[in-house]
C-alpha cells in the first residue's frame, strides 16, 4: 500500500538503491504521484478505523434493527418477518420494567455518591500534600481490578449469612440485611462495587479540572479573607461544572449498560429470584443466550439504544443551558475560536492558491 | 527562623523550615484532616484486596467463622493450586489469552489511532472534520447494540469460542482516534510538516519521522489504557468465548458457579487473577494517572 506511494516522492532517498523498474519514465510523473500521495494518504490513514467499524460496528447495528423485526431461527440462520411483535413482547414483559427500574436505581445509587466522594477526594488531593503521585496512584488502585473480580469479592462481603458486612452490623446490634433478597439492598450492594471501582478514576478527572483553575483566584480570595471552605464553594465548584457534566454523561452511558456486577452477584447470574437486580444488559443476555431468542434480544438492544439516545440528548440539553457562559477548556470563548478557525481557513486558501499559481 | 514559634515541637519536627514562609497562601502544607481523609480513602481501596486475601488464605470454614480474624491463614497456596490446576477453570489458558489479546489490541489500537489521528489533526482532506465528528459520535453507541449480529457473524465463520472473535472487533477504537487527534493537533507545529514536505519526504515518511516521535507520550498512555480496558473486558468475551478457551475474567466467572461453593478457593483465584495487572500498575501507574488526568483536560 505504502510502497507504491513512497519512493517517487522522495527521489533523494530512493536514488541509490531504489527498484530500477520504478524509475520515472517521464518528467513530471514523480510530482504527479506526490500530488496523489498528498491527496490520497489521509484517506488511507483513516481507512482501517472505518473499514473495521463498518464490519464490526455499523453493519451489526443496522442488522440488529433487521433482526429485531424477525423471529430468528438459530439453526437455519435466517428469520421470518414479524413486524413489531418482538418489541411488543419485550415491552409487555414485567421483567423488562423490572430491569429498567433496577438499571436506573443502580445508576443513581452509583453516580450520586460516587461524584460526591470524587469531588471531596479531589479537593483533598488538590492541596499541597506531600508525595502527591503516591496518593494519586493509591486512589486509582481499585480501577485496575477487573469488574468481575470486584463483583466476586463484594458479593462475598455482602453475603446474607456470613458476609463481613452483616457480621459487622451484628456487632453493633443491628439486624443483618438481605443483600441478595431485598431489591433495594441488592442495588446498594451492586452500586458499592461500581463506586469502588470508578470513584478513583473520576477523582483524577476532577482533580485535573481543579488544577486548571488559575491559582491567582485563590490567592486573591485568601487576601480577601475567604477560608478554605468558602474558596471551595465559590471558586472550585463553579469551575468544575463542565467537567462534572462530562463525568455525568460518561457515567450515564456506562451505567445504563451495567452487566458485569449484577451478573456476578450470585451463583445463578440471572438477576435474582424475583429479578431484584436484573438489569437491561443482563436481560438482553438472558433473552439472547439464555432463551436463544435473537429477535427479542435485538429488539431489547434497540430499546436500550433509544433510551441512551434520549438520556444523552437530555444531558446535552441540560448541560448546554448550564455551561453556556462558562469559559471553555482551552481558555478561548466560542467567538475567539471561530475567529481563529476563520483565520486558519484563509491562510489555507491563500496557501493553496499560491501553490496553484506555482504549478 | 524569624517567626516566633508557638509550637516548638512541630517546628522541630519540620525538616524544612524554609517552607514556612508561604504558609499564608495556598502553597502551605495542609493539616491532619487532609491526610486522615486520604488515609481512609486508601484504606477503602485496599480493604477488598485484603479481604480476598483473608478468605482466600483460609479454609472452607473461614467464611462461616463469626470470630473475625485479621491475620491471613496459611492455606493460600493450597487454594491457589486448586484454582490453577482445576481443568474446569482453564486458568492458564485464560491468562495466556488475556495477555495475548490485550497486548495485540493495545498495539493495534495505538498504531491505527496514531495513523488516523495524524490524518485528522495534521492533514487537510475533503470531509475530514465530518468524518472526525462521525468517529466521536460512534463512542456513544453501546456495545449491546451490535452483539447479536456480531455473534451470528462469528458463528457463521466458526469463530465462536476463538480468541480472534474477541480481538478483531477491538482492533481500532474511536476513543483512541479522538485522543491521538487531540494530542497531535497541539504537539506538532505545522511548520515541521511543511519543512519535511519541502525536503521531499512522502506523506508516510513525514508521518514516520515527524508524527510518530511526537506522538510517543500520548501513544504510551493510550496503550496502557487500552490494555487495562481490554484485560478487564467481560461482556463480549463472556458471550462469544466458552469455558475451554476463556480470557481471565471469563475464567473467573466460572469460579462463581455451583461447582465452586468454596469461597476460599474462589477468592484465592480472584486474587491470583489480579496480580498481573497490579504488577503492571506498580510499574506504570504513574503514566496511567497522568494519562487519565491529561485526557480529562483535553476531553
Interface residues (C-beta under 8 A of the other chain):
Chain A: X2 X5 X6 X7 X9 X10 X11 X12 X13 X34 X37 X38 X39 X41 X42 X43 X45 X46 X48 X49 X50 X52 X53 X56 X57 X59 X60 X61 X63 X64 X67 X77 X120 X121 X124 X125 X127 X128 X129 X130 X133 X135 X136 X137 X138 X139 X140 X141 X142 X143 X144 X145 X146 X147 X148 X149 X150 X152 X153 X154 X155 X156 X157 X159 X162 X164 X167 X170 X196 X200 X201 X204 X205 X206 X207 X208 X209 X211 X212 X215 X218 X219 X222 X243 X246 X253 X256 X257 X259 X260 X263 X264 X267 X269 X280 X281 X284 X285 X288 X289 X294 X297 X298 X301 X302 X304 X305 X308 X309 X312 X329 X348
Chain B: X24 X25 X26 X27 X28 X29 X30 X34 X35 X37 X38 X41 X42 X44 X45 X46 X48 X49 X51 X52 X55 X63 X64 X66 X68 X112 X113 X115 X116 X118 X119 X120 X123 X124 X125 X128 X131 X135 X138 X140 X141 X142 X143 X144 X145 X146 X147 X148 X149 X150 X151 X152 X153 X156 X168 X169 X171 X172 X174 X177 X200 X201 X202 X203 X204 X205 X207 X228 X231 X232 X234 X235 X238 X239 X248 X249 X252 X253 X255 X256 X257 X258 X261 X263 X266 X267 X270 X273 X274 X277 X278 X280 X281 X285 X286 X288 X289 X292 X293 X294 X295 X296 X297 X298 X299
